[in-house]
Structure formats: C-alpha cells, structure tokens
Amino acid sequence: MIKYRDMSSREKLKLFVITLLWFAIFAPIYPEMVREWLSHSDNSHGFIVPLVAGYFAWERMKRLGSVNISGSWLGCATFLLALAMYVVSFAGGLAFPARIAMVLSLFGLVWCVLGNEAIRIMAFPILFLLFMIPLPYSLINYVSGPLQLMATIISANLIGFCSIPVFREGNMLYFVGTQLEVAEACSGIRSIMALSMLAFAFANLSRTGWKGKVILVISAIPIALAANIVRVTGTGILAHFFGDKVARGFLHEFSGLAIFLLGFLVLFGVFSMMNKKKNLNVK
C-alpha cells in the first residue's frame, strides 16, 4: 500500500489517461448543457461551478498526498452502475439523469482507483458539480406554480400596504393604469438553486460545527424566497408609476441580478455572523 504522494510518474500518468477517458466518454452531453447555461441567465451559474469545485479539489491536494492508495471494489461498483445509468439515459434521450450519472461516475471512479480515504477528502468537490446541472423543465414547472402564487399573494399585500390600489387574480396584478404578470421566471426556484450552491460553498468554508453548516444551507431557501418577493413587489410598485415596461427587457434582467446580489449579501452576512460567533465562543 502506497501513499498518493509516493506514486511514481508512470502511475500518475495512468491516472491522467483514465481522467481523459472519463472526459471523452461523457463528451456527447457537454455541448447541450453549455447551451443551456448560455440560453438562460438562471442557469449561468453553471459556468462557475466547475471552477469552484476545482478550487476545493486543489485545496484538498495536500491532504490527499498523505492518504493510502488502496482502491475500492465498492467504488468500482458505483462507477459501473453510474456508467450503466448514463448509457440507458443517453440512449433514451434523458438529459438530466445522464448528467447526474456523469458526476456519480466521477465519484465512483475516484473511489475505485484511490480508495476510501481519498474519496472522503474529495467527495465534496466532486458532488458539488451537481449544481452545474440545469434542473429539468418538468420539475421547474411542477414547483414554480405554488411559488409563483405565493410570491404574487405576498407582493399584492405588500403593494396594498403601500397605499397603491392593486387587484390580484391568480398570478396577475392589476393596477389602475396597467397590469403585471408574475411569470415562471419570477417564481424564485432558480434563485433557490443558485443561492443553495453558494450556501454549500460557504458551509464548506465555515468553521462552525455540522449544525451550523446545516443552518447555513437551509437559510438559502427563505433568503431566496424573500429576495424574490422583494423583486416582485418592487417591480409592481414601479409598474404602477411607470407602466409595465419596467417588467420587460433590460430592467427586468437588471432587477434579477440586483436581487440575486441582495440574496448573496444576506447569505454572506449569515455566514460571517455564524463564524464570528464561533470565534467568540472559542476565545
């Protein structure tokens, strides 16, 4: 049994070749996934996920150097099952499970080749890649309906609280001179995914215990929902004064970016406060 840092150049070359083969096997699904990242701003965080995962993997390389390389039959079984899932999904034209299989196969491959100690170290960077996979539209449509309605109802109440006459019917907000539809893009489901990705990254960096990490991850959901309600309410108020043009084009995209930044800052504030509290308790 040898340690990772003691592997010969030939053995490391074999690992490199195996990695290239893994990339080649899943090459057919890369172009469409990248097109989905490009075609919708809500999926654009997919571009940064591999970079963040790569950073976390690089950060763990020193720890990986001291582990024993033993291999794992259970890891090999996981790899083969993931490959089978990929073949069946790709043959059936099912993009989402094929992409899930891609990440799981990498997890199984590292586990198979490097062993139990290595996979415990590298599990987080590998599984973090799941966040780069766009959600299937069927799931988005299923979940977005209730979220749209919730955002519309709460926003209508907040707008009315500001003494602005508004009538709600379904996901429509009717004002004196205009009307506004709270569309699927304003449901907040994609904001939940993006902020959850950041919450997992912050949790990995956090020095709190597992309870603090869980709280940090869970907090991403109410933060995303609250930020989305702020966006819908603000858009409704502006629509009352300036017409429904504020809900289209550049202003709509800019408001989405601004609200995401707000959610990020709130989440970062939660992360900072929890770690500050941890440092005070240590002292």
VOGU-3710 file (C-alpha; in Angstrom, 3 decimals, decimal comma):
1> mikyrdmssr> 0,000/0,000/0,000  1,490/3,352/-1,019  0,610/6,939/-0,373  -0,617/9,246/-3,111  2,458/11,472/-2,901  4,719/8,434/-3,312  3,146/7,334/-6,589  5,575/7,077/-9,496  5,335/9,270/-12,568  4,094/6,283/-14,552
11> eklklfvitl> 1,249/5,652/-12,111  0,258/9,322/-12,154  0,302/9,210/-15,961  -2,131/6,290/-15,809  -4,439/8,374/-13,609  -4,206/11,213/-16,128  -5,101/8,899/-19,012  -8,051/7,470/-17,056  -9,278/11,022/-16,432  -9,034/11,859/-20,139
21> lwfaifapiy> -11,007/8,729/-20,990  -13,685/9,758/-18,487  -13,946/13,175/-20,169  -14,182/11,511/-23,584  -16,959/9,119/-22,526  -19,215/11,982/-21,465  -18,253/14,355/-24,287  -21,644/13,965/-26,075  -23,552/15,659/-23,256  -21,284/18,702/-22,772
31> pemvrewlsh> -22,435/20,885/-25,726  -26,153/20,807/-24,879  -25,500/21,508/-21,204  -23,313/24,501/-22,068  -26,030/25,764/-24,441  -28,489/25,660/-21,548  -26,066/27,680/-19,431  -25,838/30,258/-22,224  -29,500/30,356/-23,203  -30,932/31,247/-19,807
41> sdnshgfivp> -29,426/33,570/-17,237  -30,882/31,465/-14,414  -28,561/28,613/-15,437  -25,486/30,770/-15,975  -24,067/29,878/-12,550  -23,220/26,523/-14,160  -20,103/28,136/-15,619  -18,594/28,880/-12,211  -19,460/25,561/-10,556  -16,528/23,610/-12,111
51> lvagyfawer> -14,178/26,442/-11,145  -15,373/26,444/-7,526  -15,221/22,638/-7,396  -11,725/22,773/-8,881  -10,639/25,214/-6,178  -11,971/22,976/-3,414  -10,233/19,965/-5,008  -6,933/21,856/-5,280  -7,305/22,955/-1,650  -7,502/19,289/-0,610
61> mkrlgsvnis> -4,495/18,090/-2,596  -2,112/18,379/0,385  -4,411/16,172/2,471  -4,756/13,770/-0,449  -0,980/13,385/-0,634  -0,821/11,654/2,746  -3,601/9,096/2,198  -3,034/5,427/1,428  -3,964/4,332/-2,096  -5,884/1,099/-1,697
71> gswlgcatfl> -8,652/1,074/-4,272  -12,223/0,028/-3,529  -14,457/-2,616/-5,086  -17,489/-0,718/-3,809  -16,215/2,342/-5,655  -15,774/0,293/-8,824  -19,355/-0,968/-8,498  -20,560/2,629/-8,100  -18,629/3,631/-11,208  -20,078/0,778/-13,296
81> lalamyvvsf> -23,636/1,468/-12,115  -23,221/5,156/-12,999  -21,928/4,201/-16,452  -24,931/1,913/-16,964  -27,242/4,730/-15,891  -25,531/7,032/-18,376  -25,819/4,604/-21,290  -29,519/3,932/-20,647  -30,334/7,621/-20,104  -28,378/8,809/-23,139
91> agglafpari> -29,906/6,128/-25,361  -33,362/7,146/-24,151  -32,726/10,856/-24,689  -32,963/11,655/-20,967  -30,521/14,500/-20,414  -30,953/15,094/-16,682  -30,204/11,546/-15,402  -27,348/11,265/-17,914  -25,768/14,368/-16,407  -26,325/13,072/-12,873
101> amvlslfglv> -24,632/9,835/-13,939  -21,650/11,838/-15,189  -20,982/13,269/-11,722  -21,699/9,983/-9,931  -19,320/8,147/-12,268  -16,529/10,572/-11,378  -17,277/9,981/-7,706  -17,164/6,218/-8,270  -14,001/6,427/-10,377  -12,039/8,331/-7,716
111> wcvlgneair> -13,345/5,948/-5,069  -12,467/2,899/-7,183  -8,917/3,973/-8,067  -7,790/5,848/-4,936  -9,818/4,208/-2,161  -11,874/5,110/0,881  -9,553/7,691/2,439  -9,270/9,637/-0,801  -12,994/9,733/-1,515  -13,713/11,080/1,971
121> imafpilfll> -11,435/14,003/1,132  -12,616/14,564/-2,439  -16,336/13,816/-2,030  -17,395/17,431/-1,552  -15,640/18,910/-4,626  -16,961/16,106/-6,826  -20,561/16,182/-5,604  -20,530/19,991/-5,756  -20,526/19,541/-9,545  -24,189/18,520/-9,284
131> fmiplpysli> -25,026/22,227/-9,044  -23,865/22,794/-12,618  -26,672/20,559/-13,928  -29,741/22,589/-15,001  -32,989/21,432/-13,446  -35,373/19,693/-15,854  -38,215/21,902/-17,057  -40,795/19,360/-15,872  -39,579/19,758/-12,275  -39,383/23,539/-12,594
141> nyvsgplqlm> -42,950/23,709/-13,917  -44,170/21,468/-11,084  -42,559/23,512/-8,312  -42,781/27,011/-9,800  -46,601/27,187/-9,763  -47,027/27,278/-5,953  -44,004/29,568/-5,602  -45,399/31,966/-8,227  -48,734/32,128/-6,442  -47,101/32,663/-3,041
151> atiisanlig> -44,927/35,473/-4,392  -47,945/37,088/-6,081  -50,146/36,970/-2,969  -47,489/38,327/-0,603  -46,400/41,007/-3,086  -50,006/42,117/-3,641  -50,432/42,537/0,123  -47,180/44,488/0,433  -48,087/46,746/-2,507  -51,512/47,360/-0,979
161> fcsipvfreg> -49,817/48,182/2,322  -48,022/50,977/0,441  -51,450/52,504/-0,340  -51,245/51,514/-4,015  -54,536/50,166/-5,426  -53,927/46,623/-6,711  -56,190/43,696/-7,552  -54,853/40,162/-7,754  -56,292/37,403/-9,880  -54,171/34,255/-9,993
171> nmlyfvgtql> -50,652/35,337/-10,923  -51,829/38,647/-12,376  -51,567/42,001/-10,590  -53,924/44,687/-11,894  -53,197/48,356/-11,261  -55,161/51,471/-12,229  -53,279/52,021/-15,473  -51,502/48,743/-16,165  -51,189/45,079/-15,292  -48,330/42,808/-14,364
181> evaeacsgir> -47,938/39,044/-14,700  -45,757/37,169/-12,227  -44,253/34,666/-14,650  -42,455/31,383/-14,002  -39,108/33,195/-14,131  -40,220/35,151/-11,060  -41,098/32,053/-9,029  -37,700/32,060/-7,322  -36,910/28,376/-7,970  -33,713/29,143/-9,858
191> simalsmlaf> -32,629/31,677/-7,234  -33,039/28,917/-4,679  -30,694/26,701/-6,691  -28,070/29,427/-7,178  -28,098/30,542/-3,529  -28,101/26,915/-2,347  -24,934/26,406/-4,382  -23,337/29,378/-2,610  -24,640/28,168/0,765  -22,934/24,784/0,300
201> afanlsrtgw> -19,712/26,560/-0,660  -19,946/28,793/2,424  -20,753/25,781/4,607  -17,599/24,079/3,366  -15,572/27,155/4,310  -17,354/27,619/7,624  -15,574/26,803/10,864  -18,825/26,032/12,675  -19,943/22,509/13,514  -22,279/20,423/11,387
211> kgkvilvisa> -25,364/22,067/12,929  -24,143/25,492/11,875  -23,424/24,208/8,373  -26,943/22,746/8,089  -28,499/26,011/9,278  -26,440/27,942/6,737  -27,534/25,674/3,873  -31,208/25,718/4,867  -31,179/29,513/5,228  -30,594/29,834/1,479
221> ipialaaniv> -34,228/28,869/0,774  -36,021/31,584/2,809  -33,415/34,143/1,724  -34,059/33,329/-1,950  -37,837/33,427/-1,486  -37,700/36,731/0,413  -35,412/38,291/-2,195  -37,767/37,165/-4,957  -40,751/38,720/-3,173  -38,801/41,975/-2,874
231> rvtgtgilah> -38,217/41,816/-6,636  -41,883/41,225/-7,490  -43,079/43,875/-5,025  -40,591/46,438/-6,296  -41,487/45,696/-9,906  -45,185/46,083/-9,083  -44,656/49,451/-7,422  -42,599/50,691/-10,372  -45,210/49,355/-12,805  -47,868/51,392/-11,019
241> ffgdkvargf> -45,935/54,614/-11,593  -44,120/53,938/-14,884  -46,117/51,217/-16,646  -45,427/47,558/-17,360  -42,321/48,363/-19,416  -40,297/48,034/-16,192  -41,030/44,297/-16,244  -39,511/43,762/-19,686  -36,073/43,827/-21,291  -33,017/45,272/-19,604
251> lhefsglaif> -34,799/46,495/-16,477  -36,197/43,028/-15,810  -32,796/41,346/-16,222  -31,071/44,028/-14,143  -33,580/43,629/-11,329  -32,912/39,880/-11,318  -29,176/40,452/-10,982  -29,671/43,116/-8,309  -31,942/40,885/-6,236  -29,565/37,935/-6,576
261> llgflvlfgv> -26,772/40,189/-5,322  -29,003/41,153/-2,387  -29,603/37,484/-1,584  -25,867/36,796/-1,824  -25,057/39,639/0,570  -27,639/38,429/3,097  -26,325/34,871/2,866  -22,753/36,113/3,254  -23,909/38,111/6,290  -25,339/34,953/7,867
271> fsmmnkkknl> -22,083/33,124/7,113  -19,988/35,935/8,648  -22,127/36,219/11,790  -22,070/32,470/12,424  -18,297/32,299/12,083  -17,836/35,416/14,209  -19,968/33,836/16,906  -17,884/30,660/16,645  -14,657/32,654/17,066  -16,064/34,432/20,135
281> nvk> -17,025/31,101/21,691  -13,536/29,745/21,065  -11,969/32,755/22,758
//
